Amino acid sequence: MTMATDLAIAQYGYKTNKPSGLLNDIFMYTVNMAAKTLVSVAQTSKTEDTEKWKTTDHLRFMIMLMTWLTVWALRVLMDHFPLSSSLPFNSLGGSLSALGSFDSILSSVSSSSALALPSSASSSLDLVLYEEVDAPSIKALGRSLTHILALLNEIPAASSKYLFAMTMAERIMEGNARHDHIELLQVNRAALSSAFARTSSLLYRFMHNTQSQDDSNGWPVRTIKALPFGSYAAPYVKGLSSCFNMVMSWVEATEAFWLPKKRNNGGAFGGSAEEYAEVMGEKLAQELLWITNKLRVYGAVEQALVQWSCSPGLASLALTASPRVQGLIVRISAILFGDLNQEYDEVTREVKFKILVLWLPLFCHARNGQSYPILTSYEKFEIERTMNEVISSLPAMDQEVILTNWVQDFAITASDWPNLQPSYDRWCQSARQLVA
């Protein structure tokens, strides 16, 4: 009643009559009493259906009739002889009170909806209720882009929806960059940085699981080697294990031929669990390479450099990864090394030192294993030049650690790249100058 009266005053400029609070309280009290007496009489009539009414039953019935008669009289009095309470006319105050009530309703609806709806629905409701403009906000655009990039990790690469999701993500990022607004560009950078961290974590998990399976398969050989004269018997045991694995693979191939609908450990994938892990690792590495290139395009490669410097587990597993996955990781590292000498606020001296220490061994020990070179001669030359420049900018103690590790890895591998001998000679010359 209060909100309706205030709205009427604010919009139409007149007041509606309103009964006084005392008369309304008397009426409601009488209605409640009449209802109670009606229930009491009904229960008496139901339980004592076959017996005659007592004097108290007749009195209860008369009280009920008198109470309902009083209710009728009060209703007539309220309708035809209202005792209006004078409300001062204030259009601004009436409008404000109405808006205040409406805001309280919105608050209660949003709070109850947040409890009843899932997280995605509650966030959408918050967007509708609290945004001042009737359009998706920039944060909503960022959440949408982050969601699509996360779907890329889950959708199989062979699915037609995979290309659809990647095209949608590229369309959103290109649209943001086309406006050339700093906030829209920040949406691309934040979403890509989050996707880089998530994809690199998933890649490490798959590579770690694959490495763990290989280690578990070789535990008998390691156990035999630990025994006296076990090193002589270990090669024979390893050969028997290889023959057994080959026979089992033939059996699985035969079962797959006669039972094409049977699913193995790889789930929907047609190969074994090891092949599934390798394919997933290559897929994630391809996605990480794509994200790295996008980070360079939208000027956020420094965030990838910081995350790459904090990935010792991935750097260690990359040394023994499959040739295709290892080649993609080498490609990603080469892209990041190419921008290592740029002036970025987040790329500190510690970040440069960690990247060189962690990822230089991969360049030395990486095997090609593919029909095409991972890096061209020009790319190798540019990356090598960048390494020399970055190393020369670091303190002497950092240079000693980096170059000592490089000499050890470079000397025992067949690869002739990267050749950091100019940096090594420069560091030795600077040490001689200190003595002189």
Secondary structure, DSSP 8 states (H G I E B T S, - for coil): -HHHHHHHHHHHS-------HHHHHHHHHHHHHHHHHHHHHHHHHHHTSSS---HHHHHHHHHHHHHHHHHHHHHHHHHHS---------HHHHHHHHHHHHHHHHHHHHHHHHHHS-HHHHHHHHHHHH-SSSS--HHHHHHHHHHHHHHHHHS-TTSHHHHHHHHHHHHHHHHHHHHT-HHHHHHHHHHHHHHHHHHHHHHHHHHHHHHHHHHHHTHHHHHHHHSTTHHHHHHHHHHHHHHHHHHHHHHHHHHHHH-TT---TTTTSSS-HHHHHHHHHHHHHHHHHHHHHHHHHTT-HHHHHHHHTT-HHHHHHHTTS-HHHHHHHHHHHHHHHHTTTS--SS--HHHHHHHHHHHHHHHHH----SSS-SS-HHHHHHHHHHHHHHHHTS-HHHHHHHHHHHHHHHHSSS---S--HHHHHHHHHHHHHHH-
